[in-house]
């Protein structure tokens, strides 16, 4: 018997090292494009190396966040479109970091799959790198794991990890919020990366097709395009505002919607009153609510309803904020105010 004919290889088990190397070659230039002078490693290092600028921060506090994209990856998979899902991953992490008053510094990604398709991995990592440039962070490391048996051939999942820094004295403290403070909101690009299990249930229960156009009121929406829109990255915007005025509270409207996320940033003696008629709720949310027969309270408890980021400021700074937003061509909405209460979020008409 020829023993060589019976030899086993890693590729026989479903893990192809050559395909992994091919994927890396395809995205390394995009990864390098996110590097800055603080990055001390390259892709051959065993770990990411990042120099902390201790001259810029007097008493630096490191801030970290980790997240995934959730079941939105199944929408991307069904549409065979992986060009935006990386931005979702970056945004879900860096948008949380800025809520503490911190500046994101660097990002790492983790991609797990059943079978490694280099083109798909390159598209995903390319999207991550593009998003890192928007967020002004360095993509200093990552991991791609091919795990047949754990995942089916076409399955994959994503996880991200970001680190930022803030001066201790600049950490946002909700105890500084007072009745009379104003709540402003910045628009979202759609559902972002939350509520997709409910969205997929609505799609399935009503036999909807992602490729189709659907009427809502006097408009029509392409369902797939509306759902694949990537999560907006608010880092440059918030940095610009911080340079001009003091922000007392920042809430990233993710899972838990308005109720749980705004509740996290107000003190026990205050309520946040939200006027839901102060901005135009995007058509995709009206479509999901009507098609799925979802209550208004549930919609505001699950989705961002068109407001992806909320900030709370002193009313005396409102004109400055509006001027800054105008200079950036940024749509900003005065969506409510802080009143006396017991730590609740109250939405009129809901």
C-alpha positions as CSV (number, residue, x, y, z in Angstrom):
1,X,0.0,0.0,0.0
2,X,1.2,3.5,-0.9
3,X,1.2,5.4,2.4
4,X,1.2,8.7,0.6
5,X,-2.2,7.9,-1.0
6,X,-3.7,7.7,2.5
7,X,-2.1,10.8,4.0
8,X,-4.5,13.4,5.5
9,X,-4.1,17.1,5.2
10,X,-5.6,20.2,6.8
11,X,-7.4,20.9,3.6
12,X,-9.1,17.5,3.7
13,X,-10.7,18.5,7.0
14,X,-12.2,21.6,5.4
15,X,-9.6,24.3,6.4
16,X,-7.6,25.8,3.5
17,X,-4.5,27.7,4.6
18,X,-3.8,28.8,1.0
19,X,-7.3,30.4,0.7
20,X,-6.6,32.3,3.9
21,X,-3.3,33.6,2.6
22,X,-5.1,34.6,-0.6
23,X,-7.7,36.5,1.3
24,X,-5.0,38.4,3.3
25,X,-3.2,39.5,0.2
26,X,-6.4,40.9,-1.2
27,X,-7.2,43.2,1.8
28,X,-3.8,44.1,3.3
29,X,-3.5,47.4,1.3
30,X,-6.8,48.6,2.6
31,X,-5.9,47.6,6.2
32,X,-2.6,49.5,5.9
33,X,-4.5,52.6,4.7
34,X,-6.0,52.9,8.2
35,X,-2.6,53.0,9.9
36,X,-1.2,56.2,11.5
37,X,2.0,57.1,13.2
38,X,0.8,55.5,16.5
39,X,0.6,52.0,14.9
40,X,3.8,50.1,15.5
41,X,3.0,46.7,14.0
42,X,2.3,45.2,10.6
43,X,0.2,42.2,9.6
44,X,3.0,39.8,10.4
45,X,2.9,40.7,14.1
46,X,1.3,38.4,16.6
47,X,-0.6,41.3,18.2
48,X,-1.5,44.9,17.4
49,X,0.8,47.6,18.8
50,X,-0.5,51.1,19.4
51,X,1.4,54.0,21.0
52,X,-0.7,56.0,23.4
53,X,-0.2,59.7,23.1
54,X,0.3,60.7,26.8
55,X,1.1,64.3,25.9
56,X,-2.4,64.8,24.5
57,X,-4.2,63.2,27.5
58,X,-3.2,64.3,31.0
59,X,-4.9,61.4,32.9
60,X,-5.7,58.9,30.1
61,X,-8.5,56.4,30.7
62,X,-8.8,53.5,28.2
63,X,-12.3,52.8,27.0
64,X,-13.3,49.5,25.3
65,X,-16.3,48.2,23.4
66,X,-17.1,44.9,21.7
67,X,-20.1,44.0,19.5
68,X,-21.4,42.2,16.5
69,X,-23.8,42.8,13.7
70,X,-26.5,40.3,14.8
71,X,-28.9,38.7,12.4
72,X,-28.4,41.5,9.9
73,X,-25.7,39.3,8.5
74,X,-28.5,37.0,7.2
75,X,-29.9,39.9,5.2
76,X,-26.4,40.5,3.7
77,X,-26.1,36.7,3.0
78,X,-29.6,36.6,1.3
79,X,-28.7,39.6,-0.9
80,X,-25.2,38.3,-1.6
81,X,-23.9,41.8,-0.6
82,X,-21.1,42.0,1.9
83,X,-19.9,45.5,0.9
84,X,-21.4,47.3,3.9
85,X,-21.6,44.8,6.7
86,X,-18.1,45.8,7.9
87,X,-19.2,49.4,8.5
88,X,-22.0,48.0,10.7
89,X,-19.4,46.2,12.8
90,X,-17.1,49.2,13.2
91,X,-20.0,51.6,13.9
92,X,-21.6,49.4,16.6
93,X,-18.3,49.6,18.6
94,X,-17.0,53.1,18.0
95,X,-20.4,54.7,18.5
96,X,-20.6,53.2,21.9
97,X,-17.1,54.5,22.8
98,X,-18.0,58.1,22.0
99,X,-20.9,58.0,24.5
100,X,-18.3,58.1,27.3
101,X,-16.7,61.2,25.9
102,X,-13.8,59.2,24.5
103,X,-11.9,59.2,21.2
104,X,-11.7,55.8,19.5
105,X,-8.1,54.8,18.7
106,X,-8.0,51.3,17.1
107,X,-10.2,48.4,16.0
108,X,-9.8,44.7,15.6
109,X,-12.2,42.3,13.8
110,X,-13.0,38.6,14.0
111,X,-14.6,36.7,11.2
112,X,-15.7,33.1,11.6
113,X,-17.0,31.0,8.7
114,X,-17.8,27.4,7.6
115,X,-15.7,27.7,4.4
116,X,-13.4,30.5,3.5
117,X,-14.2,32.3,0.3
118,X,-11.4,34.8,-0.3
119,X,-13.6,37.2,-2.3
120,X,-16.2,37.4,0.4
121,X,-13.6,37.9,3.2
122,X,-11.9,40.6,1.1
123,X,-15.2,42.4,0.6
124,X,-16.0,42.3,4.4
125,X,-12.6,43.3,5.6
126,X,-12.5,46.0,2.9
127,X,-15.7,47.4,4.3
128,X,-14.2,47.3,7.8
129,X,-11.2,49.2,6.6
130,X,-13.3,51.8,4.8
131,X,-15.3,52.3,8.0
132,X,-12.2,52.6,10.1
133,X,-11.1,55.5,8.0
134,X,-14.5,57.2,8.5
135,X,-14.2,56.7,12.3
136,X,-10.5,57.8,12.2
137,X,-9.3,54.6,13.8
138,X,-6.6,52.2,12.9
139,X,-7.4,48.6,12.0
140,X,-4.4,47.1,13.8
141,X,-5.4,43.4,13.8
142,X,-8.0,40.7,13.2
143,X,-8.6,37.0,12.8
144,X,-10.4,34.9,10.2
145,X,-11.3,31.4,11.5
146,X,-12.5,28.7,9.1
147,X,-14.5,26.2,11.3
148,X,-16.3,23.5,9.3
149,X,-18.7,21.6,11.5
150,X,-19.3,24.6,13.7
151,X,-20.6,26.6,10.7
152,X,-22.2,25.4,7.5
153,X,-20.4,26.2,4.3
154,X,-22.1,29.5,3.6
155,X,-22.4,30.6,7.2
156,X,-20.3,33.4,8.8
157,X,-20.3,35.6,11.8
158,X,-18.6,38.9,12.8
159,X,-17.3,40.4,16.0
160,X,-15.5,43.6,16.6
161,X,-13.4,45.2,19.3
162,X,-12.5,48.8,19.7
163,X,-10.4,50.8,22.2
164,X,-10.5,54.5,22.8
165,X,-9.2,57.0,25.3
166,X,-10.5,59.9,27.3
167,X,-9.1,62.2,30.0
168,X,-10.5,61.2,33.3
169,X,-11.8,64.8,33.9
170,X,-13.6,64.6,30.5
171,X,-15.6,61.4,31.1
172,X,-19.3,62.2,30.6
173,X,-21.1,62.2,33.9
174,X,-24.9,62.0,33.8
175,X,-25.2,63.5,37.2
176,X,-24.5,66.9,35.6
177,X,-27.8,66.7,33.6
178,X,-30.5,69.0,34.9
179,X,-34.2,69.8,34.2
180,X,-34.3,72.3,31.4
181,X,-31.5,70.7,29.4
182,X,-32.3,70.1,25.7
183,X,-32.2,66.7,23.9
184,X,-31.1,66.7,20.3
185,X,-31.0,63.9,17.8
186,X,-29.0,63.0,14.7
187,X,-30.6,61.0,11.9
188,X,-30.0,57.3,11.3
189,X,-29.6,55.6,7.9
190,X,-32.3,53.1,8.8
191,X,-32.6,50.3,11.4
192,X,-28.8,50.3,11.6
193,X,-27.9,46.9,13.2
194,X,-30.7,46.3,15.7
195,X,-34.1,44.6,15.6
196,X,-33.3,42.4,12.7
197,X,-34.7,39.2,14.3
198,X,-38.1,41.0,14.4
199,X,-37.5,42.4,10.8
200,X,-36.8,38.9,9.5
201,X,-39.9,37.6,11.2
202,X,-42.0,40.3,9.5
203,X,-40.4,39.4,6.2
204,X,-41.0,35.7,6.6
205,X,-44.5,35.9,8.1
206,X,-45.6,38.2,5.2
207,X,-43.7,36.4,2.4
208,X,-41.9,39.6,1.5
209,X,-39.1,39.7,-1.1
210,X,-35.9,41.7,-0.4
211,X,-35.6,42.5,-4.1
212,X,-39.1,44.1,-4.4
213,X,-40.3,47.6,-4.2
214,X,-43.2,48.2,-1.7
215,X,-45.5,51.1,-1.4
216,X,-45.8,53.0,1.9
217,X,-48.0,56.1,2.0
218,X,-47.2,58.0,-1.2
219,X,-43.7,56.6,-1.5
220,X,-42.1,53.3,-2.4
221,X,-39.1,51.5,-0.8
222,X,-36.8,48.8,-2.1
223,X,-36.9,46.5,0.9
224,X,-33.5,45.0,0.6
225,X,-31.6,48.2,0.0
226,X,-33.4,49.8,2.9
227,X,-32.4,47.0,5.2
228,X,-28.8,46.7,4.1
229,X,-28.0,50.4,4.6
230,X,-24.9,50.4,7.0
231,X,-25.0,51.8,10.5
232,X,-24.0,55.4,10.5
233,X,-20.6,56.4,12.2
234,X,-21.0,59.4,14.4
235,X,-17.4,59.8,15.5
236,X,-16.3,62.8,13.4
237,X,-19.6,64.6,14.1
238,X,-19.4,64.2,17.9
239,X,-15.7,65.1,17.9
240,X,-16.5,68.4,16.2
241,X,-19.3,69.2,18.6
242,X,-17.1,68.4,21.6
243,X,-14.6,71.0,20.3
244,X,-17.3,73.7,20.5
245,X,-19.6,72.9,23.5
246,X,-19.9,70.7,26.5
247,X,-22.0,67.6,26.0
248,X,-23.7,66.4,29.1
249,X,-25.0,63.0,27.8
250,X,-24.7,60.9,24.6
251,X,-26.9,57.9,23.8
252,X,-26.3,55.5,20.9
253,X,-29.8,54.3,20.0
254,X,-29.3,50.6,19.6
255,X,-31.1,47.5,21.0
256,X,-33.6,48.7,23.5
257,X,-34.5,51.7,21.3
258,X,-35.3,55.0,23.0
259,X,-36.5,53.7,26.3
260,X,-33.4,51.7,27.4
261,X,-30.7,53.8,25.8
262,X,-31.8,57.2,26.8
263,X,-32.7,55.9,30.3
264,X,-29.0,54.9,30.8
265,X,-27.8,58.5,30.5
266,X,-30.2,60.4,32.7
267,X,-30.0,60.8,36.5
268,X,-32.6,59.2,38.8
269,X,-34.3,62.6,39.5
270,X,-35.0,63.4,35.9
271,X,-37.3,62.3,33.0
272,X,-36.5,62.6,29.3
273,X,-39.5,63.9,27.5
274,X,-39.4,63.0,23.7
275,X,-41.6,64.6,21.1
276,X,-41.9,62.0,18.4
277,X,-43.4,64.6,16.0
278,X,-40.1,66.6,16.0
279,X,-38.6,64.6,13.2
280,X,-39.7,62.7,10.2
281,X,-39.7,58.9,10.8
282,X,-38.3,57.2,7.8
283,X,-40.6,55.1,5.6
284,X,-38.9,51.8,6.4
285,X,-40.1,52.0,10.0
286,X,-43.7,52.9,8.9
287,X,-43.6,49.9,6.6
288,X,-42.3,47.5,9.2
289,X,-44.9,48.7,11.8
290,X,-47.9,48.4,9.4
291,X,-46.8,45.2,7.8
292,X,-45.9,43.4,11.0
293,X,-48.8,45.0,13.1
294,X,-46.3,46.2,15.7
295,X,-47.4,48.6,18.4
296,X,-45.8,52.1,18.5
297,X,-44.4,51.4,22.0
298,X,-42.7,48.2,20.7
299,X,-41.3,50.1,17.7
300,X,-39.6,52.7,20.0
301,X,-38.4,49.9,22.3
302,X,-36.7,48.0,19.5
303,X,-35.7,50.4,16.7
304,X,-34.0,53.8,16.5
305,X,-37.0,55.2,14.5
306,X,-34.7,57.4,12.4
307,X,-32.6,58.9,15.3
308,X,-29.3,57.0,15.7
309,X,-27.5,59.3,18.2
310,X,-28.9,61.5,21.0
311,X,-27.0,64.2,22.9
312,X,-28.1,66.3,25.9
313,X,-26.8,69.8,26.3
314,X,-27.4,72.9,28.4
315,X,-30.2,75.0,26.8
316,X,-27.8,78.0,26.7
317,X,-25.6,76.1,24.2
318,X,-28.4,75.2,21.8
319,X,-27.8,78.1,19.3
320,X,-24.0,77.2,19.2
321,X,-24.9,73.5,18.5
322,X,-27.3,74.5,15.7
323,X,-24.6,76.7,14.2
324,X,-22.0,73.9,14.3
325,X,-24.5,71.4,12.8
326,X,-25.3,73.9,10.1
327,X,-21.6,74.4,9.2
328,X,-21.4,70.6,8.7
329,X,-24.6,70.4,6.7
330,X,-25.9,68.1,9.4
331,X,-29.6,67.6,10.0
332,X,-30.2,68.0,13.7
333,X,-33.5,67.7,15.5
334,X,-34.5,69.2,18.8
335,X,-36.4,66.1,20.0
336,X,-37.1,66.8,23.6
337,X,-36.0,68.1,27.0
338,X,-35.1,67.0,30.5
339,X,-37.8,67.5,33.1
340,X,-38.2,66.6,36.8
341,X,-39.1,62.9,37.3
342,X,-37.9,59.5,38.3
343,X,-35.5,58.4,35.6
344,X,-38.1,57.6,32.9
345,X,-38.2,58.1,29.2
346,X,-41.6,59.5,28.1
347,X,-42.6,59.7,24.4
348,X,-45.6,61.7,23.6
349,X,-48.4,59.7,22.0
350,X,-46.8,56.3,22.6
